[in-house]
Amino acid sequence: MENLFSAIRKKINGIIWTLAVTGIFLLILAILIVWTDFVLRLVIGLLVIVIAYTFFYAAYKLKSMKDEVERFLRLK
């Protein structure tokens, strides 16, 4: 049973890292997009920033849910 929870914990940690790295990548991409042509690329850059924020927020929520499950099941 504990192996199951450790496997789930590893998968959730992988998802958290993936979302965080993707968010950072999209944030850098948004800055590079906005840097050149201002008006059209500003809109595209803002869209990418919103997507990056979504990834960061999803990573934060997954981390908090993982902490809640671990606290509830007293795994730490």
Summary of the structure (lengths in Angstrom):
residues: 76
radius of gyration: 16.9
end to end distance: 14.8
largest distance: 55.4
contacts: 196
relative contact order: 0.15
helix: 92%
strand: 0%
